[in-house]
Amino acid sequence: MSRTRGVPNWTVWVAALFVGLVYAAPLLVIRYETRPFLGLGPTGFSDETFYVGRLNAGMYGKLGQGNPFIYEHRKDPLVMVPMPELLLSGVSRLSGLSIGSGMILYAFLFTAGLFLLSYLLTEELSQSRLAGITAGLYVVLGSHLLSTRFLFAGKIFDGSYSYPLWFLKPISPQFNFLLFFAALVLVWRSLNRLLLCWTVAAGIAIGILFYIGVFYWSFLYAGLGVLCLWVLLAEKDGRRARILCLEVLISLVVSLPYWAWTWKAMRDPGLTYLLQRLDVVNSHAPLLPWIHLFVLVWLAIVTITTSPQTSAGQTLAMSYMVALSVGGILVLNQHVLTGKLFQPSHWQSYTNKTFGIVAVTAATALFLRH
């Protein structure tokens, strides 16, 4: 498979620089216009104050006070491990950066890094640099930049994904998505290159996802389960099935502190309230958003129409994209069995739709090549 001709490598770095500057610019303007005030005003997200408060609390070791909306419950146990808050506030303490200055730096570095990771994943799946740049820009800048009146794509990834400059929100999704896409890239490389170093790195990356939210690791677990069954039963590829099993095993070892933390929270007398605070509701009704079905239908069309001419690498790429897309639908509907529906918009917008951008772009590039 040949990479896209006429798209030089330097355009990737220019695009990454552009993305970082787009995200840092609003914060720099606020800092300039509010001198000598050293903080940052909110840029328009309701959760922005929440996460800035958690970063500030992490600076002083008082994470229980990091939620400005529930101060009266500051002594309640934290159900989700505050790894991002501790890590980012720790960097600020060690470097001497204020929270405001750190947010400017993170807005630039993290969004540029996320563009590069989403570019890398799409480019390696499609072997098309143009597809990688397209998907990277679409993931980070969002569909809000595309008019829904003139471009159908603006309707595809709407909902909570359509806020302007969505990745200005510190921690989630700004920091968390770096880890999520790093895990996606490492899993793909472990399957494509069949080297132990990539397998171990992928397992560690998946294990780290336990500490940033249930949405990310559960999405990958479901997708890897589907992929493992496919390569084992349909492709008769025991080697790749063993790689996937080893990655899950490594990730479980990395996640052991997470389970200890969760077990402690689950034993709290106020667990019912804690779950309500996380928007957990009782439901068995299935969720089948049309956009997820669209992604699967398009992947099926590309697989069928290109299968007679595809190489082994392209077949593996399509299997990877289909399996993770199917896994996303499965994990979105875990409540059909468990009866506990936990913030479904996060799976739809944080994992399923974002990976859908990569999958549709990469598959379209493969389709056009054939």
C-alpha positions as CSV (number, residue, x, y, z in Angstrom):
1,M,0.0,0.0,0.0
2,S,1.4,3.4,-1.0
3,R,1.0,6.5,1.0
4,T,-0.8,9.5,-0.3
5,R,1.3,11.3,-3.0
6,G,1.6,15.0,-3.0
7,V,1.2,15.5,0.8
8,P,4.6,16.3,2.2
9,N,5.5,15.2,5.8
10,W,6.0,18.8,7.0
11,T,2.3,19.5,6.6
12,V,1.6,17.2,9.5
13,W,3.7,19.3,11.9
14,V,2.3,22.5,10.5
15,A,-1.2,21.2,11.2
16,A,-0.2,20.2,14.7
17,L,1.2,23.6,15.4
18,F,-2.0,25.2,14.0
19,V,-4.2,23.1,16.3
20,G,-2.1,23.9,19.3
21,L,-2.2,27.7,18.6
22,V,-6.0,27.6,18.0
23,Y,-6.6,26.2,21.4
24,A,-4.0,28.3,23.3
25,A,-5.1,31.6,21.6
26,P,-8.4,32.2,23.6
27,L,-6.6,31.6,26.9
28,L,-3.7,33.9,25.9
29,V,-6.2,36.6,25.0
30,I,-8.0,36.3,28.3
31,R,-4.7,36.5,30.1
32,Y,-3.7,39.6,28.2
33,E,-7.0,41.4,28.6
34,T,-7.3,40.7,32.3
35,R,-3.8,41.8,33.4
36,P,-2.6,42.0,36.2
37,F,-5.1,39.2,37.1
38,L,-3.1,35.9,36.7
39,G,-6.0,33.5,36.6
40,L,-8.2,32.5,33.6
41,G,-11.9,33.2,33.1
42,P,-14.2,30.5,31.9
43,T,-14.4,30.1,28.1
44,G,-17.9,28.8,28.0
45,F,-18.1,25.2,29.3
46,S,-20.1,24.3,32.4
47,D,-17.6,21.6,33.4
48,E,-14.6,23.9,32.9
49,T,-15.0,25.4,36.4
50,F,-15.4,21.9,37.8
51,Y,-12.1,20.7,36.4
52,V,-10.2,23.9,37.1
53,G,-11.4,23.6,40.7
54,R,-10.1,20.0,40.8
55,L,-6.7,21.1,39.5
56,N,-6.5,23.9,42.0
57,A,-7.5,21.5,44.8
58,G,-4.8,19.0,43.7
59,M,-2.2,21.8,44.1
60,Y,-2.9,21.9,47.8
61,G,-3.7,18.2,48.4
62,K,-7.4,18.8,49.1
63,L,-9.1,16.9,46.2
64,G,-12.3,16.5,48.2
65,Q,-12.8,20.2,47.9
66,G,-12.3,20.2,44.1
67,N,-15.9,20.2,43.1
68,P,-17.4,23.7,43.3
69,F,-21.0,22.2,42.9
70,I,-21.0,19.9,45.9
71,Y,-18.8,21.5,48.6
72,E,-21.0,20.2,51.3
73,H,-20.0,16.6,50.3
74,R,-16.3,17.4,50.1
75,K,-15.5,14.6,52.6
76,D,-17.3,11.9,50.6
77,P,-15.0,9.3,49.0
78,L,-14.0,9.8,45.4
79,V,-15.5,7.1,43.3
80,M,-13.2,7.8,40.3
81,V,-9.4,7.7,40.8
82,P,-8.1,11.3,40.6
83,M,-4.9,10.3,38.7
84,P,-5.1,13.1,36.1
85,E,-5.7,15.8,38.8
86,L,-2.8,14.5,40.9
87,L,-0.5,14.2,37.9
88,L,-1.2,17.6,36.3
89,S,-1.2,19.5,39.6
90,G,2.0,17.7,40.5
91,V,3.6,19.0,37.3
92,S,2.5,22.5,38.2
93,R,3.9,22.3,41.7
94,L,7.3,20.9,40.5
95,S,7.6,23.4,37.7
96,G,6.3,26.4,39.6
97,L,3.6,27.0,37.0
98,S,0.3,28.5,38.2
99,I,-2.9,26.7,37.3
100,G,-3.6,29.4,34.7
101,S,-0.2,29.2,33.0
102,G,-0.4,25.4,33.1
103,M,-3.8,25.5,31.3
104,I,-2.3,27.6,28.5
105,L,0.6,25.2,28.1
106,Y,-1.5,22.1,28.3
107,A,-4.0,23.5,25.8
108,F,-1.2,23.9,23.3
109,L,0.7,20.7,23.9
110,F,-2.2,18.3,24.6
111,T,-4.3,19.3,21.6
112,A,-1.3,19.3,19.3
113,G,-0.3,15.9,20.7
114,L,-3.9,14.6,20.3
115,F,-3.9,15.7,16.6
116,L,-0.6,13.8,16.1
117,L,-1.9,10.6,17.7
118,S,-5.2,10.6,15.8
119,Y,-3.3,11.4,12.6
120,L,-0.9,8.5,13.3
121,L,-3.7,6.0,14.0
122,T,-5.7,6.9,10.8
123,E,-2.6,7.1,8.7
124,E,-1.4,3.7,9.7
125,L,-4.8,2.1,9.2
126,S,-5.3,3.7,5.8
127,Q,-1.7,4.2,4.6
128,S,-2.9,7.7,3.6
129,R,-1.3,10.8,5.0
130,L,-4.1,12.9,3.7
131,A,-6.7,10.7,5.5
132,G,-4.6,11.0,8.7
133,I,-4.5,14.8,8.6
134,T,-8.2,15.0,7.8
135,A,-9.2,12.7,10.7
136,G,-6.8,14.5,13.1
137,L,-8.2,17.9,12.3
138,Y,-11.8,16.6,12.5
139,V,-11.2,14.9,15.9
140,V,-9.5,17.9,17.6
141,L,-11.3,20.8,16.0
142,G,-14.7,19.1,15.9
143,S,-17.7,19.2,13.6
144,H,-18.8,22.6,14.9
145,L,-16.5,24.1,12.4
146,L,-18.6,22.6,9.5
147,S,-21.9,24.1,8.6
148,T,-24.8,21.7,9.0
149,R,-26.7,23.5,6.2
150,F,-24.0,22.9,3.6
151,L,-22.2,19.8,4.8
152,F,-23.8,16.5,5.8
153,A,-20.8,15.7,8.0
154,G,-21.8,18.4,10.4
155,K,-24.8,16.3,11.3
156,I,-22.9,13.1,11.8
157,F,-21.0,13.8,14.9
158,D,-23.2,16.3,16.7
159,G,-24.6,16.2,20.3
160,S,-22.1,16.9,23.1
161,Y,-19.3,16.5,20.6
162,S,-20.2,19.8,18.9
163,Y,-19.1,22.4,21.4
164,P,-16.7,24.9,20.1
165,L,-13.1,24.0,20.9
166,W,-14.2,21.1,23.0
167,F,-10.7,20.2,24.1
168,L,-10.3,23.4,26.0
169,K,-11.8,21.5,29.0
170,P,-8.9,20.5,31.1
171,I,-8.4,16.9,32.2
172,S,-11.5,15.5,30.4
173,P,-11.3,15.3,27.5
174,Q,-8.1,17.3,27.0
175,F,-5.7,15.1,28.9
176,N,-7.7,11.9,29.0
177,F,-7.9,11.6,25.2
178,L,-4.1,11.6,24.9
179,L,-4.0,8.4,26.9
180,F,-7.0,6.9,25.0
181,F,-5.5,7.5,21.6
182,A,-2.1,6.3,22.7
183,A,-3.7,3.0,23.7
184,L,-5.5,2.8,20.4
185,V,-2.2,3.3,18.5
186,L,-0.3,0.9,20.6
187,V,-2.9,-1.9,20.3
188,W,-2.9,-1.4,16.5
189,R,0.9,-1.6,16.3
190,S,1.0,-4.7,18.5
191,L,-1.3,-6.5,16.0
192,N,0.4,-5.1,12.9
193,R,4.0,-5.5,13.9
194,L,3.8,-8.6,16.1
195,L,6.6,-7.4,18.5
196,L,6.6,-8.1,22.2
197,C,7.6,-4.5,23.0
198,W,4.4,-3.1,21.4
199,T,2.3,-5.8,23.2
200,V,3.7,-4.9,26.6
201,A,3.3,-1.1,25.9
202,A,-0.3,-1.6,24.7
203,G,-1.1,-3.6,27.9
204,I,0.3,-0.9,30.1
205,A,-1.5,1.8,28.2
206,I,-4.9,0.0,28.5
207,G,-4.3,-0.5,32.2
208,I,-3.7,3.2,32.7
209,L,-7.1,3.9,31.1
210,F,-8.7,2.5,34.3
211,Y,-7.5,5.6,36.1
212,I,-9.2,8.2,33.8
213,G,-12.7,6.8,33.4
214,V,-14.7,3.6,32.8
215,F,-15.6,4.7,29.3
216,Y,-12.2,4.3,27.8
217,W,-11.0,0.9,29.2
218,S,-14.5,-0.7,28.8
219,F,-14.6,0.5,25.1
220,L,-11.3,-1.1,24.4
221,Y,-12.0,-4.3,26.4
222,A,-15.3,-4.8,24.5
223,G,-13.6,-4.1,21.1
224,L,-10.6,-6.4,21.9
225,G,-12.9,-9.1,23.0
226,V,-14.7,-9.0,19.6
227,L,-11.4,-8.8,17.7
228,C,-10.0,-11.7,19.7
229,L,-12.9,-13.9,18.8
230,W,-12.7,-12.8,15.1
231,V,-9.0,-13.5,14.6
232,L,-9.3,-16.8,16.5
233,L,-12.4,-18.2,15.0
234,A,-12.6,-16.6,11.6
235,E,-9.0,-15.9,10.7
236,K,-7.5,-18.9,12.6
237,D,-4.8,-16.5,13.8
238,G,-3.7,-17.9,17.2
239,R,-0.7,-15.6,17.4
240,R,-2.7,-12.4,17.4
241,A,-5.3,-13.8,19.7
242,R,-2.5,-14.6,22.2
243,I,-1.3,-11.0,21.8
244,L,-4.7,-9.6,22.7
245,C,-5.0,-11.9,25.7
246,L,-1.6,-10.9,26.9
247,E,-2.5,-7.2,26.6
248,V,-5.6,-7.7,28.7
249,L,-3.6,-9.7,31.3
250,I,-1.0,-6.9,31.6
251,S,-3.7,-4.3,31.8
252,L,-5.4,-6.1,34.6
253,V,-2.1,-6.2,36.6
254,V,-1.7,-2.4,36.0
255,S,-5.3,-1.8,37.1
256,L,-5.0,-3.6,40.5
257,P,-4.8,-0.3,42.5
258,Y,-7.9,0.9,40.7
259,W,-9.9,-2.1,41.8
260,A,-8.7,-1.6,45.4
261,W,-9.8,2.0,45.2
262,T,-13.2,1.1,43.7
263,W,-13.8,-1.7,46.2
264,K,-13.3,0.8,49.0
265,A,-15.8,3.3,47.4
266,M,-18.3,0.5,46.8
267,R,-18.3,-0.3,50.5
268,D,-19.2,3.3,51.5
269,P,-22.6,3.6,53.3
270,G,-23.5,6.5,51.0
271,L,-22.9,4.5,47.8
272,T,-26.4,5.1,46.5
273,Y,-25.9,8.9,46.6
274,L,-22.4,8.6,45.1
275,L,-23.8,6.7,42.1
276,Q,-26.6,9.2,41.7
277,R,-24.0,12.0,41.7
278,L,-22.4,10.2,38.8
279,D,-25.7,10.1,36.9
280,V,-26.2,6.4,37.2
281,V,-29.8,5.5,36.4
282,N,-31.7,2.2,36.3
283,S,-32.6,1.1,32.8
284,H,-32.7,-1.9,30.5
285,A,-33.7,-0.1,27.3
286,P,-31.2,-0.7,24.5
287,L,-29.4,2.2,22.8
288,L,-28.7,2.1,19.1
289,P,-27.8,5.6,17.9
290,W,-28.1,5.8,14.2
291,I,-24.6,7.2,13.7
292,H,-23.1,4.0,15.2
293,L,-25.1,2.0,12.8
294,F,-24.0,4.2,9.9
295,V,-20.4,3.6,10.8
296,L,-20.9,-0.1,10.9
297,V,-22.8,-0.1,7.6
298,W,-20.1,1.9,5.9
299,L,-17.3,-0.3,7.2
300,A,-19.3,-3.4,6.0
301,I,-19.7,-1.8,2.5
302,V,-16.0,-1.1,2.3
303,T,-15.0,-4.5,3.5
304,I,-17.3,-6.3,1.0
305,T,-16.4,-4.1,-2.0
306,T,-12.6,-4.1,-1.4
307,S,-12.1,-7.7,-0.1
308,P,-11.2,-9.3,-3.4
309,Q,-8.2,-6.9,-3.8
310,T,-7.1,-6.2,-0.3
311,S,-3.8,-7.1,1.2
312,A,-3.3,-8.8,4.6
313,G,-2.5,-5.5,6.2
314,Q,-5.7,-3.9,4.8
315,T,-7.8,-6.9,6.0
316,L,-6.3,-6.5,9.5
317,A,-7.0,-2.8,9.5
318,M,-10.7,-3.4,8.5
319,S,-11.0,-6.1,11.2
320,Y,-9.6,-3.7,13.8
321,M,-12.0,-0.9,12.9
322,V,-15.0,-3.1,12.7
323,A,-14.3,-5.0,15.9
324,L,-13.8,-1.8,18.0
325,S,-16.9,-0.2,16.4
326,V,-19.0,-3.3,17.3
327,G,-17.4,-3.3,20.8
328,G,-18.5,0.3,21.2
329,I,-22.1,-0.6,20.6
330,L,-21.9,-3.5,23.0
331,V,-20.4,-1.5,25.9
332,L,-22.9,1.3,25.2
333,N,-25.6,-1.3,25.9
334,Q,-24.0,-3.0,28.9
335,H,-27.0,-1.7,31.0
336,V,-29.3,-4.1,29.1
337,L,-27.8,-6.8,31.3
338,T,-26.6,-4.9,34.4
339,G,-29.6,-2.5,34.6
340,K,-27.2,0.4,35.4
341,L,-26.9,3.1,32.8
342,F,-23.9,5.3,33.4
343,Q,-23.6,8.5,31.5
344,P,-24.2,7.1,28.0
345,S,-23.3,10.4,26.3
346,H,-19.7,9.8,27.3
347,W,-19.5,6.5,25.4
348,Q,-21.3,8.0,22.4
349,S,-19.3,11.2,22.3
350,Y,-16.0,10.3,24.0
351,T,-15.2,6.9,22.5
352,N,-17.7,5.7,19.9
353,K,-18.1,8.8,17.8
354,T,-14.4,9.8,18.1
355,F,-13.2,6.4,17.0
356,G,-16.0,6.5,14.3
357,I,-14.3,9.5,12.8
358,V,-11.0,7.6,12.5
359,A,-12.7,4.5,11.2
360,V,-14.9,6.2,8.6
361,T,-12.0,8.4,7.3
362,A,-9.6,5.4,7.1
363,A,-12.1,3.2,5.5
364,T,-13.1,5.9,3.0
365,A,-9.4,6.3,2.0
366,L,-9.2,2.5,1.4
367,F,-12.4,2.5,-0.6
368,L,-11.3,5.4,-2.8
369,R,-7.9,3.7,-3.4
370,H,-9.7,0.6,-4.8
